[in-house]
Amino acid sequence: MRLTGFAILAFVAVIVQNALLPQLGFVGAGPVMVVLLGLFYALYGPGTGALVACWVLGLLVDLSSMSNVGLNAFGMGCCALAVVGIRGILFKDHWLAQAILAFLWMLALDIANGLAIWWAGGDQPVGWWQKEYLGDALVVAVLAPLVCRALKYMGGLLIRPRAMR
């Protein structure tokens, strides 16, 4: 894994997530851009490097959103561990596999964050999770094949070509 490319993309993803997406109407959106970048690294990066990259991405989301530090980092790490574990039996270049993995990844992160808010005594209206959680997961599922394809074209700058096979 090339650390310079990863660092640049990670900071751009966090900045776009926190500065640009709220201006476009994605006010309640979860870490959409960071999840897409994490999915790419989990699918195509070397095993240990992908796990560390996803954990760092989750930590960046935690530090930039002023939420519970460690929750997104742990969640991103667990989701990356699951994807790295099953990527040997996946057609990782197929758009449907990318969309399904992205949907499940985002849904798991949103449910974990919602349970943490509920456990802390936060009040959420009935039916709130359907709009927010499923909406975030559907947005990520639609964008995942496009972003993975674009990042794969930049592959030599992000991941060593031998590792992308």
Helices and strands as residue ranges (DSSP letters): H 3-15, I 16-20, G 21-24, H 32-44, H 47-65, H 71-86, G 87-89, H 95-119, H 128-153, H 155-158, G 161-164
